[in-house]
Amino acid sequence: FTTGDSADVTVAGEFVQNGAGNSVLGDDLTSTNDGFSFDTNVSILSTDSILIQTGEGAGDDIVVGGTFGGVDDDVTLDAGELGDVTLTGAVDLGTGSLTIRDADTVVFGSTLDANSFTQSDGTTSTTLGGAVTTTGAFAFTGEALTLNGSGNSIGTTMTVTNAGAFTTGDSADVTVAGEFVQNGAGNSVL
């Protein structure tokens, strides 16, 4: 399933990809009243940044059952304060950056590789199951943040603005090339 570089798609209801084939996205996806579900791998191939925007209601989720990858495109995901983002497989955007604008619960089931990672808002929790590797900054704003993977490497600065707990798991070592700042009201568990 392929959308071209200028083939933006707006769906009033739910978008479901449930075949055995993979998906290649070249432009924005918008659901005005629901979410997006991909059973298999998703690749980003575009000349500009990509936005995947749900209806922002309860159950208006973004789910990728396979890997999520790109070469140099910036990607923004917005599920709203009531919708979840679940990226089951490895996420590798190359020199592209990943922004989660808003979500309730965010789960990375595997590794995250990107130029930078930004989360602007999170209602409940964000969990990164595998190692996080960025060449640039890591900036989190939201409720709770948990890193569970080992060998996390942040290329410049890491900022955690957490209202809930910031937790690093038992094997979740973190190396930051620049300054690390935890400036939220929540506590930290290392």
Disulfide bonds with the S-S distance in Angstrom:
none
